[in-house]
Amino acid sequence: MLGASVLIGILITFLVIVLVLYLVQRLPLDGRTRQIVQVIVIIIGIISLLRYLSVW
């Protein structure tokens, strides 16, 4: 049961990351700013996934 909740949490986190990255693509930003925002979103997403996997 615990494994299923962790898996669901990881899946939801991954879907949120993909959705935010998609929305960032839709924003009227220049290329450099968009790239910086995407890197920040990916870093936050990786940290969230590592928290779910109990690395921290």
mmCIF entry with sequence, helices, sheets and N, C-alpha, C, O atoms, coordinates in Angstrom:
data_MODEL
# 
_entry.id   MODEL 
# 
_entity.id                         1 
_entity.type                       polymer 
_entity.pdbx_number_of_molecules   1 
# 
_entity_poly.entity_id                      1 
_entity_poly.type                           'polypeptide(L)' 
_entity_poly.nstd_linkage                   no 
_entity_poly.nstd_monomer                   no 
_entity_poly.pdbx_seq_one_letter_code       MLGASVLIGILITFLVIVLVLYLVQRLPLDGRTRQIVQVIVIIIGIISLLRYLSVW 
_entity_poly.pdbx_seq_one_letter_code_can   MLGASVLIGILITFLVIVLVLYLVQRLPLDGRTRQIVQVIVIIIGIISLLRYLSVW 
_entity_poly.pdbx_strand_id                 A 
# 
loop_
_entity_poly_seq.entity_id 
_entity_poly_seq.num 
_entity_poly_seq.mon_id 
_entity_poly_seq.hetero 
1 1  MET n 
1 2  LEU n 
1 3  GLY n 
1 4  ALA n 
1 5  SER n 
1 6  VAL n 
1 7  LEU n 
1 8  ILE n 
1 9  GLY n 
1 10 ILE n 
1 11 LEU n 
1 12 ILE n 
1 13 THR n 
1 14 PHE n 
1 15 LEU n 
1 16 VAL n 
1 17 ILE n 
1 18 VAL n 
1 19 LEU n 
1 20 VAL n 
1 21 LEU n 
1 22 TYR n 
1 23 LEU n 
1 24 VAL n 
1 25 GLN n 
1 26 ARG n 
1 27 LEU n 
1 28 PRO n 
1 29 LEU n 
1 30 ASP n 
1 31 GLY n 
1 32 ARG n 
1 33 THR n 
1 34 ARG n 
1 35 GLN n 
1 36 ILE n 
1 37 VAL n 
1 38 GLN n 
1 39 VAL n 
1 40 ILE n 
1 41 VAL n 
1 42 ILE n 
1 43 ILE n 
1 44 ILE n 
1 45 GLY n 
1 46 ILE n 
1 47 ILE n 
1 48 SER n 
1 49 LEU n 
1 50 LEU n 
1 51 ARG n 
1 52 TYR n 
1 53 LEU n 
1 54 SER n 
1 55 VAL n 
1 56 TRP n 
# 
_struct_asym.id          A 
_struct_asym.entity_id   1 
# 
loop_
_struct_conf.conf_type_id 
_struct_conf.id 
_struct_conf.pdbx_PDB_helix_id 
_struct_conf.beg_label_comp_id 
_struct_conf.beg_label_asym_id 
_struct_conf.beg_label_seq_id 
_struct_conf.pdbx_beg_PDB_ins_code 
_struct_conf.end_label_comp_id 
_struct_conf.end_label_asym_id 
_struct_conf.end_label_seq_id 
_struct_conf.pdbx_end_PDB_ins_code 
_struct_conf.beg_auth_comp_id 
_struct_conf.beg_auth_asym_id 
_struct_conf.beg_auth_seq_id 
_struct_conf.end_auth_comp_id 
_struct_conf.end_auth_asym_id 
_struct_conf.end_auth_seq_id 
_struct_conf.pdbx_PDB_helix_class 
_struct_conf.details 
_struct_conf.pdbx_PDB_helix_length 
HELX_P HELX_P1 AA1 LEU A 2  ? ARG A 26 ? LEU A 2  ARG A 26 1 ? 25 
HELX_P HELX_P2 AA2 GLY A 31 ? TYR A 52 ? GLY A 31 TYR A 52 1 ? 22 
# 
_struct_conf_type.id          HELX_P 
_struct_conf_type.criteria    ? 
_struct_conf_type.reference   ? 
# 
loop_
_atom_site.group_PDB 
_atom_site.id 
_atom_site.type_symbol 
_atom_site.label_atom_id 
_atom_site.label_alt_id 
_atom_site.label_comp_id 
_atom_site.label_asym_id 
_atom_site.label_entity_id 
_atom_site.label_seq_id 
_atom_site.pdbx_PDB_ins_code 
_atom_site.Cartn_x 
_atom_site.Cartn_y 
_atom_site.Cartn_z 
_atom_site.occupancy 
_atom_site.B_iso_or_equiv 
_atom_site.pdbx_formal_charge 
_atom_site.auth_seq_id 
_atom_site.auth_comp_id 
_atom_site.auth_asym_id 
_atom_site.auth_atom_id 
_atom_site.pdbx_PDB_model_num 
ATOM 1   N N  . MET A 1 1  ? 0.823  -1.196 0.000   1.00 0.00 ? 1  MET A N  1 
ATOM 2   C CA . MET A 1 1  ? 0.000  0.000  0.000   1.00 0.00 ? 1  MET A CA 1 
ATOM 3   C C  . MET A 1 1  ? 0.868  1.261  0.000   1.00 0.00 ? 1  MET A C  1 
ATOM 4   O O  . MET A 1 1  ? 0.552  2.237  -0.681  1.00 0.00 ? 1  MET A O  1 
ATOM 5   N N  . LEU A 1 2  ? 1.953  1.237  0.759   1.00 0.00 ? 2  LEU A N  1 
ATOM 6   C CA . LEU A 1 2  ? 2.842  2.393  0.827   1.00 0.00 ? 2  LEU A CA 1 
ATOM 7   C C  . LEU A 1 2  ? 3.501  2.641  -0.524  1.00 0.00 ? 2  LEU A C  1 
ATOM 8   O O  . LEU A 1 2  ? 3.664  3.791  -0.933  1.00 0.00 ? 2  LEU A O  1 
ATOM 9   N N  . GLY A 1 3  ? 3.877  1.580  -1.216  1.00 0.00 ? 3  GLY A N  1 
ATOM 10  C CA . GLY A 1 3  ? 4.491  1.727  -2.526  1.00 0.00 ? 3  GLY A CA 1 
ATOM 11  C C  . GLY A 1 3  ? 3.556  2.355  -3.539  1.00 0.00 ? 3  GLY A C  1 
ATOM 12  O O  . GLY A 1 3  ? 3.987  3.123  -4.399  1.00 0.00 ? 3  GLY A O  1 
ATOM 13  N N  . ALA A 1 4  ? 2.270  2.030  -3.438  1.00 0.00 ? 4  ALA A N  1 
ATOM 14  C CA . ALA A 1 4  ? 1.292  2.598  -4.370  1.00 0.00 ? 4  ALA A CA 1 
ATOM 15  C C  . ALA A 1 4  ? 1.140  4.096  -4.152  1.00 0.00 ? 4  ALA A C  1 
ATOM 16  O O  . ALA A 1 4  ? 1.033  4.850  -5.119  1.00 0.00 ? 4  ALA A O  1 
ATOM 17  N N  . SER A 1 5  ? 1.130  4.542  -2.894  1.00 0.00 ? 5  SER A N  1 
ATOM 18  C CA . SER A 1 5  ? 0.981  5.975  -2.630  1.00 0.00 ? 5  SER A CA 1 
ATOM 19  C C  . SER A 1 5  ? 2.216  6.744  -3.099  1.00 0.00 ? 5  SER A C  1 
ATOM 20  O O  . SER A 1 5  ? 2.097  7.863  -3.597  1.00 0.00 ? 5  SER A O  1 
ATOM 21  N N  . VAL A 1 6  ? 3.396  6.150  -2.942  1.00 0.00 ? 6  VAL A N  1 
ATOM 22  C CA . VAL A 1 6  ? 4.621  6.794  -3.431  1.00 0.00 ? 6  VAL A CA 1 
ATOM 23  C C  . VAL A 1 6  ? 4.584  6.877  -4.951  1.00 0.00 ? 6  VAL A C  1 
ATOM 24  O O  . VAL A 1 6  ? 4.949  7.900  -5.531  1.00 0.00 ? 6  VAL A O  1 
ATOM 25  N N  . LEU A 1 7  ? 4.149  5.815  -5.587  1.00 0.00 ? 7  LEU A N  1 
ATOM 26  C CA . LEU A 1 7  ? 4.059  5.803  -7.048  1.00 0.00 ? 7  LEU A CA 1 
ATOM 27  C C  . LEU A 1 7  ? 3.069  6.849  -7.556  1.00 0.00 ? 7  LEU A C  1 
ATOM 28  O O  . LEU A 1 7  ? 3.338  7.531  -8.545  1.00 0.00 ? 7  LEU A O  1 
ATOM 29  N N  . ILE A 1 8  ? 1.933  6.975  -6.887  1.00 0.00 ? 8  ILE A N  1 
ATOM 30  C CA . ILE A 1 8  ? 0.945  7.980  -7.273  1.00 0.00 ? 8  ILE A CA 1 
ATOM 31  C C  . ILE A 1 8  ? 1.514  9.382  -7.076  1.00 0.00 ? 8  ILE A C  1 
ATOM 32  O O  . ILE A 1 8  ? 1.305  10.256 -7.917  1.00 0.00 ? 8  ILE A O  1 
ATOM 33  N N  . GLY A 1 9  ? 2.226  9.604  -5.983  1.00 0.00 ? 9  GLY A N  1 
ATOM 34  C CA . GLY A 1 9  ? 2.846  10.901 -5.730  1.00 0.00 ? 9  GLY A CA 1 
ATOM 35  C C  . GLY A 1 9  ? 3.872  11.250 -6.786  1.00 0.00 ? 9  GLY A C  1 
ATOM 36  O O  . GLY A 1 9  ? 3.933  12.394 -7.237  1.00 0.00 ? 9  GLY A O  1 
ATOM 37  N N  . ILE A 1 10 ? 4.678  10.281 -7.186  1.00 0.00 ? 10 ILE A N  1 
ATOM 38  C CA . ILE A 1 10 ? 5.682  10.502 -8.233  1.00 0.00 ? 10 ILE A CA 1 
ATOM 39  C C  . ILE A 1 10 ? 4.996  10.814 -9.556  1.00 0.00 ? 10 ILE A C  1 
ATOM 40  O O  . ILE A 1 10 ? 5.426  11.712 -10.280 1.00 0.00 ? 10 ILE A O  1 
ATOM 41  N N  . LEU A 1 11 ? 3.940  10.084 -9.877  1.00 0.00 ? 11 LEU A N  1 
ATOM 42  C CA . LEU A 1 11 ? 3.210  10.313 -11.122 1.00 0.00 ? 11 LEU A CA 1 
ATOM 43  C C  . LEU A 1 11 ? 2.576  11.702 -11.153 1.00 0.00 ? 11 LEU A C  1 
ATOM 44  O O  . LEU A 1 11 ? 2.644  12.392 -12.170 1.00 0.00 ? 11 LEU A O  1 
ATOM 45  N N  . ILE A 1 12 ? 1.967  12.110 -10.053 1.00 0.00 ? 12 ILE A N  1 
ATOM 46  C CA . ILE A 1 12 ? 1.358  13.435 -9.990  1.00 0.00 ? 12 ILE A CA 1 
ATOM 47  C C  . ILE A 1 12 ? 2.422  14.519 -10.116 1.00 0.00 ? 12 ILE A C  1 
ATOM 48  O O  . ILE A 1 12 ? 2.216  15.506 -10.823 1.00 0.00 ? 12 ILE A O  1 
ATOM 49  N N  . THR A 1 13 ? 3.550  14.350 -9.441  1.00 0.00 ? 13 THR A N  1 
ATOM 50  C CA . THR A 1 13 ? 4.641  15.321 -9.542  1.00 0.00 ? 13 THR A CA 1 
ATOM 51  C C  . THR A 1 13 ? 5.137  15.420 -10.970 1.00 0.00 ? 13 THR A C  1 
ATOM 52  O O  . THR A 1 13 ? 5.362  16.524 -11.466 1.00 0.00 ? 13 THR A O  1 
ATOM 53  N N  . PHE A 1 14 ? 5.311  14.296 -11.641 1.00 0.00 ? 14 PHE A N  1 
ATOM 54  C CA . PHE A 1 14 ? 5.781  14.289 -13.019 1.00 0.00 ? 14 PHE A CA 1 
ATOM 55  C C  . PHE A 1 14 ? 4.783  15.001 -13.939 1.00 0.00 ? 14 PHE A C  1 
ATOM 56  O O  . PHE A 1 14 ? 5.180  15.774 -14.811 1.00 0.00 ? 14 PHE A O  1 
ATOM 57  N N  . LEU A 1 15 ? 3.494  14.739 -13.741 1.00 0.00 ? 15 LEU A N  1 
ATOM 58  C CA . LEU A 1 15 ? 2.476  15.386 -14.567 1.00 0.00 ? 15 LEU A CA 1 
ATOM 59  C C  . LEU A 1 15 ? 2.446  16.900 -14.341 1.00 0.00 ? 15 LEU A C  1 
ATOM 60  O O  . LEU A 1 15 ? 2.261  17.666 -15.286 1.00 0.00 ? 15 LEU A O  1 
ATOM 61  N N  . VAL A 1 16 ? 2.628  17.327 -13.094 1.00 0.00 ? 16 VAL A N  1 
ATOM 62  C CA . VAL A 1 16 ? 2.661  18.765 -12.801 1.00 0.00 ? 16 VAL A CA 1 
ATOM 63  C C  . VAL A 1 16 ? 3.864  19.416 -13.478 1.00 0.00 ? 16 VAL A C  1 
ATOM 64  O O  . VAL A 1 16 ? 3.749  20.512 -14.026 1.00 0.00 ? 16 VAL A O  1 
ATOM 65  N N  . ILE A 1 17 ? 5.020  18.744 -13.442 1.00 0.00 ? 17 ILE A N  1 
ATOM 66  C CA . ILE A 1 17 ? 6.220  19.280 -14.098 1.00 0.00 ? 17 ILE A CA 1 
ATOM 67  C C  . ILE A 1 17 ? 5.975  19.443 -15.595 1.00 0.00 ? 17 ILE A C  1 
ATOM 68  O O  . ILE A 1 17 ? 6.296  20.481 -16.174 1.00 0.00 ? 17 ILE A O  1 
ATOM 69  N N  . VAL A 1 18 ? 5.408  18.419 -16.214 1.00 0.00 ? 18 VAL A N  1 
ATOM 70  C CA . VAL A 1 18 ? 5.134  18.485 -17.656 1.00 0.00 ? 18 VAL A CA 1 
ATOM 71  C C  . VAL A 1 18 ? 4.143  19.604 -17.963 1.00 0.00 ? 18 VAL A C  1 
ATOM 72  O O  . VAL A 1 18 ? 4.322  20.335 -18.937 1.00 0.00 ? 18 VAL A O  1 
ATOM 73  N N  . LEU A 1 19 ? 3.107  19.744 -17.149 1.00 0.00 ? 19 LEU A N  1 
ATOM 74  C CA . LEU A 1 19 ? 2.117  20.793 -17.371 1.00 0.00 ? 19 LEU A CA 1 
ATOM 75  C C  . LEU A 1 19 ? 2.736  22.185 -17.232 1.00 0.00 ? 19 LEU A C  1 
ATOM 76  O O  . LEU A 1 19 ? 2.466  23.065 -18.049 1.00 0.00 ? 19 LEU A O  1 
ATOM 77  N N  . VAL A 1 20 ? 3.561  22.390 -16.206 1.00 0.00 ? 20 VAL A N  1 
ATOM 78  C CA . VAL A 1 20 ? 4.194  23.697 -16.013 1.00 0.00 ? 20 VAL A CA 1 
ATOM 79  C C  . VAL A 1 20 ? 5.144  24.001 -17.163 1.00 0.00 ? 20 VAL A C  1 
ATOM 80  O O  . VAL A 1 20 ? 5.190  25.134 -17.642 1.00 0.00 ? 20 VAL A O  1 
ATOM 81  N N  . LEU A 1 21 ? 5.908  23.000 -17.616 1.00 0.00 ? 21 LEU A N  1 
ATOM 82  C CA . LEU A 1 21 ? 6.809  23.229 -18.752 1.00 0.00 ? 21 LEU A CA 1 
ATOM 83  C C  . LEU A 1 21 ? 6.017  23.586 -20.011 1.00 0.00 ? 21 LEU A C  1 
ATOM 84  O O  . LEU A 1 21 ? 6.445  24.434 -20.794 1.00 0.00 ? 21 LEU A O  1 
ATOM 85  N N  . TYR A 1 22 ? 4.881  22.952 -20.202 1.00 0.00 ? 22 TYR A N  1 
ATOM 86  C CA . TYR A 1 22 ? 4.031  23.287 -21.351 1.00 0.00 ? 22 TYR A CA 1 
ATOM 87  C C  . TYR A 1 22 ? 3.518  24.722 -21.252 1.00 0.00 ? 22 TYR A C  1 
ATOM 88  O O  . TYR A 1 22 ? 3.521  25.461 -22.237 1.00 0.00 ? 22 TYR A O  1 
ATOM 89  N N  . LEU A 1 23 ? 3.081  25.105 -20.059 1.00 0.00 ? 23 LEU A N  1 
ATOM 90  C CA . LEU A 1 23 ? 2.572  26.461 -19.873 1.00 0.00 ? 23 LEU A CA 1 
ATOM 91  C C  . LEU A 1 23 ? 3.668  27.505 -20.047 1.00 0.00 ? 23 LEU A C  1 
ATOM 92  O O  . LEU A 1 23 ? 3.408  28.599 -20.548 1.00 0.00 ? 23 LEU A O  1 
ATOM 93  N N  . VAL A 1 24 ? 4.885  27.177 -19.639 1.00 0.00 ? 24 VAL A N  1 
ATOM 94  C CA . VAL A 1 24 ? 6.004  28.100 -19.839 1.00 0.00 ? 24 VAL A CA 1 
ATOM 95  C C  . VAL A 1 24 ? 6.245  28.296 -21.336 1.00 0.00 ? 24 VAL A C  1 
ATOM 96  O O  . VAL A 1 24 ? 6.564  29.403 -21.769 1.00 0.00 ? 24 VAL A O  1 
ATOM 97  N N  . GLN A 1 25 ? 6.097  27.242 -22.120 1.00 0.00 ? 25 GLN A N  1 
ATOM 98  C CA . GLN A 1 25 ? 6.259  27.364 -23.572 1.00 0.00 ? 25 GLN A CA 1 
ATOM 99  C C  . GLN A 1 25 ? 5.232  28.305 -24.170 1.00 0.00 ? 25 GLN A C  1 
ATOM 100 O O  . GLN A 1 25 ? 5.509  28.977 -25.164 1.00 0.00 ? 25 GLN A O  1 
ATOM 101 N N  . ARG A 1 26 ? 4.044  28.361 -23.573 1.00 0.00 ? 26 ARG A N  1 
ATOM 102 C CA . ARG A 1 26 ? 2.967  29.195 -24.102 1.00 0.00 ? 26 ARG A CA 1 
ATOM 103 C C  . ARG A 1 26 ? 3.118  30.669 -23.722 1.00 0.00 ? 26 ARG A C  1 
ATOM 104 O O  . ARG A 1 26 ? 2.471  31.527 -24.322 1.00 0.00 ? 26 ARG A O  1 
ATOM 105 N N  . LEU A 1 27 ? 3.964  30.973 -22.735 1.00 0.00 ? 27 LEU A N  1 
ATOM 106 C CA . LEU A 1 27 ? 4.131  32.362 -22.300 1.00 0.00 ? 27 LEU A CA 1 
ATOM 107 C C  . LEU A 1 27 ? 4.898  33.171 -23.341 1.00 0.00 ? 27 LEU A C  1 
ATOM 108 O O  . LEU A 1 27 ? 5.772  32.640 -24.027 1.00 0.00 ? 27 LEU A O  1 
ATOM 109 N N  . PRO A 1 28 ? 4.570  34.445 -23.457 1.00 0.00 ? 28 PRO A N  1 
ATOM 110 C CA . PRO A 1 28 ? 5.287  35.294 -24.422 1.00 0.00 ? 28 PRO A CA 1 
ATOM 111 C C  . PRO A 1 28 ? 6.616  35.797 -23.848 1.00 0.00 ? 28 PRO A C  1 
ATOM 112 O O  . PRO A 1 28 ? 6.768  36.986 -23.568 1.00 0.00 ? 28 PRO A O  1 
ATOM 113 N N  . LEU A 1 29 ? 7.558  34.896 -23.680 1.00 0.00 ? 29 LEU A N  1 
ATOM 114 C CA . LEU A 1 29 ? 8.876  35.248 -23.153 1.00 0.00 ? 29 LEU A CA 1 
ATOM 115 C C  . LEU A 1 29 ? 9.913  35.108 -24.261 1.00 0.00 ? 29 LEU A C  1 
ATOM 116 O O  . LEU A 1 29 ? 9.717  34.364 -25.222 1.00 0.00 ? 29 LEU A O  1 
ATOM 117 N N  . ASP A 1 30 ? 11.015 35.831 -24.111 1.00 0.00 ? 30 ASP A N  1 
ATOM 118 C CA . ASP A 1 30 ? 12.098 35.623 -25.073 1.00 0.00 ? 30 ASP A CA 1 
ATOM 119 C C  . ASP A 1 30 ? 12.812 34.313 -24.754 1.00 0.00 ? 30 ASP A C  1 
ATOM 120 O O  . ASP A 1 30 ? 12.614 33.735 -23.686 1.00 0.00 ? 30 ASP A O  1 
ATOM 121 N N  . GLY A 1 31 ? 13.634 33.855 -25.676 1.00 0.00 ? 31 GLY A N  1 
ATOM 122 C CA . GLY A 1 31 ? 14.243 32.528 -25.579 1.00 0.00 ? 31 GLY A CA 1 
ATOM 123 C C  . GLY A 1 31 ? 15.066 32.313 -24.332 1.00 0.00 ? 31 GLY A C  1 
ATOM 124 O O  . GLY A 1 31 ? 14.978 31.260 -23.701 1.00 0.00 ? 31 GLY A O  1 
ATOM 125 N N  . ARG A 1 32 ? 15.873 33.309 -23.967 1.00 0.00 ? 32 ARG A N  1 
ATOM 126 C CA . ARG A 1 32 ? 16.763 33.142 -22.809 1.00 0.00 ? 32 ARG A CA 1 
ATOM 127 C C  . ARG A 1 32 ? 15.965 33.043 -21.512 1.00 0.00 ? 32 ARG A C  1 
ATOM 128 O O  . ARG A 1 32 ? 16.248 32.187 -20.673 1.00 0.00 ? 32 ARG A O  1 
ATOM 129 N N  . THR A 1 33 ? 14.981 33.904 -21.346 1.00 0.00 ? 33 THR A N  1 
ATOM 130 C CA . THR A 1 33 ? 14.155 33.874 -20.136 1.00 0.00 ? 33 THR A CA 1 
ATOM 131 C C  . THR A 1 33 ? 13.382 32.572 -20.047 1.00 0.00 ? 33 THR A C  1 
ATOM 132 O O  . THR A 1 33 ? 13.288 31.979 -18.973 1.00 0.00 ? 33 THR A O  1 
ATOM 133 N N  . ARG A 1 34 ? 12.830 32.121 -21.160 1.00 0.00 ? 34 ARG A N  1 
ATOM 134 C CA . ARG A 1 34 ? 12.085 30.861 -21.184 1.00 0.00 ? 34 ARG A CA 1 
ATOM 135 C C  . ARG A 1 34 ? 12.988 29.697 -20.787 1.00 0.00 ? 34 ARG A C  1 
ATOM 136 O O  . ARG A 1 34 ? 12.566 28.809 -20.046 1.00 0.00 ? 34 ARG A O  1 
ATOM 137 N N  . GLN A 1 35 ? 14.213 29.697 -21.269 1.00 0.00 ? 35 GLN A N  1 
ATOM 138 C CA . GLN A 1 35 ? 15.148 28.619 -20.943 1.00 0.00 ? 35 GLN A CA 1 
ATOM 139 C C  . GLN A 1 35 ? 15.489 28.624 -19.456 1.00 0.00 ? 35 GLN A C  1 
ATOM 140 O O  . GLN A 1 35 ? 15.571 27.564 -18.836 1.00 0.00 ? 35 GLN A O  1 
ATOM 141 N N  . ILE A 1 36 ? 15.687 29.809 -18.881 1.00 0.00 ? 36 ILE A N  1 
ATOM 142 C CA . ILE A 1 36 ? 15.992 29.906 -17.450 1.00 0.00 ? 36 ILE A CA 1 
ATOM 143 C C  . ILE A 1 36 ? 14.819 29.389 -16.626 1.00 0.00 ? 36 ILE A C  1 
ATOM 144 O O  . ILE A 1 36 ? 15.020 28.653 -15.660 1.00 0.00 ? 36 ILE A O  1 
ATOM 145 N N  . VAL A 1 37 ? 13.598 29.764 -16.997 1.00 0.00 ? 37 VAL A N  1 
ATOM 146 C CA . VAL A 1 37 ? 12.414 29.314 -16.260 1.00 0.00 ? 37 VAL A CA 1 
ATOM 147 C C  . VAL A 1 37 ? 12.265 27.797 -16.375 1.00 0.00 ? 37 VAL A C  1 
ATOM 148 O O  . VAL A 1 37 ? 11.914 27.135 -15.398 1.00 0.00 ? 37 VAL A O  1 
ATOM 149 N N  . GLN A 1 38 ? 12.525 27.246 -17.551 1.00 0.00 ? 38 GLN A N  1 
ATOM 150 C CA . GLN A 1 38 ? 12.431 25.795 -17.733 1.00 0.00 ? 38 GLN A CA 1 
ATOM 151 C C  . GLN A 1 38 ? 13.448 25.064 -16.860 1.00 0.00 ? 38 GLN A C  1 
ATOM 152 O O  . GLN A 1 38 ? 13.122 24.037 -16.265 1.00 0.00 ? 38 GLN A O  1 
ATOM 153 N N  . VAL A 1 39 ? 14.665 25.575 -16.776 1.00 0.00 ? 39 VAL A N  1 
ATOM 154 C CA . VAL A 1 39 ? 15.696 24.934 -15.942 1.00 0.00 ? 39 VAL A CA 1 
ATOM 155 C C  . VAL A 1 39 ? 15.281 24.985 -14.477 1.00 0.00 ? 39 VAL A C  1 
ATOM 156 O O  . VAL A 1 39 ? 15.456 24.006 -13.751 1.00 0.00 ? 39 VAL A O  1 
ATOM 157 N N  . ILE A 1 40 ? 14.731 26.117 -14.033 1.00 0.00 ? 40 ILE A N  1 
ATOM 158 C CA . ILE A 1 40 ? 14.286 26.229 -12.641 1.00 0.00 ? 40 ILE A CA 1 
ATOM 159 C C  . ILE A 1 40 ? 13.168 25.240 -12.352 1.00 0.00 ? 40 ILE A C  1 
ATOM 160 O O  . ILE A 1 40 ? 13.168 24.601 -11.300 1.00 0.00 ? 40 ILE A O  1 
ATOM 161 N N  . VAL A 1 41 ? 12.214 25.104 -13.271 1.00 0.00 ? 41 VAL A N  1 
ATOM 162 C CA . VAL A 1 41 ? 11.103 24.165 -13.078 1.00 0.00 ? 41 VAL A CA 1 
ATOM 163 C C  . VAL A 1 41 ? 11.624 22.734 -13.020 1.00 0.00 ? 41 VAL A C  1 
ATOM 164 O O  . VAL A 1 41 ? 11.172 21.950 -12.186 1.00 0.00 ? 41 VAL A O  1 
ATOM 165 N N  . ILE A 1 42 ? 12.564 22.383 -13.890 1.00 0.00 ? 42 ILE A N  1 
ATOM 166 C CA . ILE A 1 42 ? 13.120 21.029 -13.902 1.00 0.00 ? 42 ILE A CA 1 
ATOM 167 C C  . ILE A 1 42 ? 13.874 20.743 -12.606 1.00 0.00 ? 42 ILE A C  1 
ATOM 168 O O  . ILE A 1 42 ? 13.748 19.651 -12.052 1.00 0.00 ? 42 ILE A O  1 
ATOM 169 N N  . ILE A 1 43 ? 14.655 21.704 -12.114 1.00 0.00 ? 43 ILE A N  1 
ATOM 170 C CA . ILE A 1 43 ? 15.394 21.506 -10.863 1.00 0.00 ? 43 ILE A CA 1 
ATOM 171 C C  . ILE A 1 43 ? 14.432 21.303 -9.696  1.00 0.00 ? 43 ILE A C  1 
ATOM 172 O O  . ILE A 1 43 ? 14.625 20.405 -8.876  1.00 0.00 ? 43 ILE A O  1 
ATOM 173 N N  . ILE A 1 44 ? 13.395 22.139 -9.622  1.00 0.00 ? 44 ILE A N  1 
ATOM 174 C CA . ILE A 1 44 ? 12.403 21.983 -8.552  1.00 0.00 ? 44 ILE A CA 1 
ATOM 175 C C  . ILE A 1 44 ? 11.704 20.634 -8.667  1.00 0.00 ? 44 ILE A C  1 
ATOM 176 O O  . ILE A 1 44 ? 11.445 19.981 -7.656  1.00 0.00 ? 44 ILE A O  1 
ATOM 177 N N  . GLY A 1 45 ? 11.398 20.213 -9.891  1.00 0.00 ? 45 GLY A N  1 
ATOM 178 C CA . GLY A 1 45 ? 10.765 18.915 -10.093 1.00 0.00 ? 45 GLY A CA 1 
ATOM 179 C C  . GLY A 1 45 ? 11.643 17.758 -9.671  1.00 0.00 ? 45 GLY A C  1 
ATOM 180 O O  . GLY A 1 45 ? 11.161 16.806 -9.057  1.00 0.00 ? 45 GLY A O  1 
ATOM 181 N N  . ILE A 1 46 ? 12.929 17.824 -9.993  1.00 0.00 ? 46 ILE A N  1 
ATOM 182 C CA . ILE A 1 46 ? 13.850 16.756 -9.592  1.00 0.00 ? 46 ILE A CA 1 
ATOM 183 C C  . ILE A 1 46 ? 13.966 16.693 -8.075  1.00 0.00 ? 46 ILE A C  1 
ATOM 184 O O  . ILE A 1 46 ? 13.998 15.606 -7.497  1.00 0.00 ? 46 ILE A O  1 
ATOM 185 N N  . ILE A 1 47 ? 14.027 17.855 -7.427  1.00 0.00 ? 47 ILE A N  1 
ATOM 186 C CA . ILE A 1 47 ? 14.098 17.870 -5.966  1.00 0.00 ? 47 ILE A CA 1 
ATOM 187 C C  . ILE A 1 47 ? 12.833 17.265 -5.362  1.00 0.00 ? 47 ILE A C  1 
ATOM 188 O O  . ILE A 1 47 ? 12.907 16.524 -4.381  1.00 0.00 ? 47 ILE A O  1 
ATOM 189 N N  . SER A 1 48 ? 11.671 17.579 -5.943  1.00 0.00 ? 48 SER A N  1 
ATOM 190 C CA . SER A 1 48 ? 10.420 17.005 -5.448  1.00 0.00 ? 48 SER A CA 1 
ATOM 191 C C  . SER A 1 48 ? 10.392 15.491 -5.629  1.00 0.00 ? 48 SER A C  1 
ATOM 192 O O  . SER A 1 48 ? 9.962  14.760 -4.736  1.00 0.00 ? 48 SER A O  1 
ATOM 193 N N  . LEU A 1 49 ? 10.853 15.025 -6.789  1.00 0.00 ? 49 LEU A N  1 
ATOM 194 C CA . LEU A 1 49 ? 10.878 13.576 -7.014  1.00 0.00 ? 49 LEU A CA 1 
ATOM 195 C C  . LEU A 1 49 ? 11.849 12.885 -6.060  1.00 0.00 ? 49 LEU A C  1 
ATOM 196 O O  . LEU A 1 49 ? 11.560 11.793 -5.572  1.00 0.00 ? 49 LEU A O  1 
ATOM 197 N N  . LEU A 1 50 ? 12.984 13.502 -5.792  1.00 0.00 ? 50 LEU A N  1 
ATOM 198 C CA . LEU A 1 50 ? 13.936 12.906 -4.851  1.00 0.00 ? 50 LEU A CA 1 
ATOM 199 C C  . LEU A 1 50 ? 13.356 12.863 -3.442  1.00 0.00 ? 50 LEU A C  1 
ATOM 200 O O  . LEU A 1 50 ? 13.640 11.934 -2.687  1.00 0.00 ? 50 LEU A O  1 
ATOM 201 N N  . ARG A 1 51 ? 12.546 13.857 -3.079  1.00 0.00 ? 51 ARG A N  1 
ATOM 202 C CA . ARG A 1 51 ? 11.888 13.823 -1.767  1.00 0.00 ? 51 ARG A CA 1 
ATOM 203 C C  . ARG A 1 51 ? 10.919 12.653 -1.689  1.00 0.00 ? 51 ARG A C  1 
ATOM 204 O O  . ARG A 1 51 ? 10.835 11.982 -0.660  1.00 0.00 ? 51 ARG A O  1 
ATOM 205 N N  . TYR A 1 52 ? 10.180 12.401 -2.780  1.00 0.00 ? 52 TYR A N  1 
ATOM 206 C CA . TYR A 1 52 ? 9.256  11.256 -2.780  1.00 0.00 ? 52 TYR A CA 1 
ATOM 207 C C  . TYR A 1 52 ? 9.999  9.941  -2.658  1.00 0.00 ? 52 TYR A C  1 
ATOM 208 O O  . TYR A 1 52 ? 9.494  8.994  -2.055  1.00 0.00 ? 52 TYR A O  1 
ATOM 209 N N  . LEU A 1 53 ? 11.188 9.873  -3.222  1.00 0.00 ? 53 LEU A N  1 
ATOM 210 C CA . LEU A 1 53 ? 11.970 8.638  -3.169  1.00 0.00 ? 53 LEU A CA 1 
ATOM 211 C C  . LEU A 1 53 ? 12.770 8.539  -1.880  1.00 0.00 ? 53 LEU A C  1 
ATOM 212 O O  . LEU A 1 53 ? 13.596 7.638  -1.738  1.00 0.00 ? 53 LEU A O  1 
ATOM 213 N N  . SER A 1 54 ? 12.540 9.449  -0.937  1.00 0.00 ? 54 SER A N  1 
ATOM 214 C CA . SER A 1 54 ? 13.172 9.450  0.382   1.00 0.00 ? 54 SER A CA 1 
ATOM 215 C C  . SER A 1 54 ? 14.686 9.561  0.325   1.00 0.00 ? 54 SER A C  1 
ATOM 216 O O  . SER A 1 54 ? 15.386 8.995  1.165   1.00 0.00 ? 54 SER A O  1 
ATOM 217 N N  . VAL A 1 55 ? 15.194 10.290 -0.667  1.00 0.00 ? 55 VAL A N  1 
ATOM 218 C CA . VAL A 1 55 ? 16.629 10.529 -0.724  1.00 0.00 ? 55 VAL A CA 1 
ATOM 219 C C  . VAL A 1 55 ? 16.992 11.554 0.335   1.00 0.00 ? 55 VAL A C  1 
ATOM 220 O O  . VAL A 1 55 ? 18.063 11.489 0.938   1.00 0.00 ? 55 VAL A O  1 
ATOM 221 N N  . TRP A 1 56 ? 16.068 12.524 0.558   1.00 0.00 ? 56 TRP A N  1 
ATOM 222 C CA . TRP A 1 56 ? 16.285 13.515 1.614   1.00 0.00 ? 56 TRP A CA 1 
ATOM 223 C C  . TRP A 1 56 ? 15.328 13.294 2.748   1.00 0.00 ? 56 TRP A C  1 
ATOM 224 O O  . TRP A 1 56 ? 15.358 14.031 3.733   1.00 0.00 ? 56 TRP A O  1 
# 
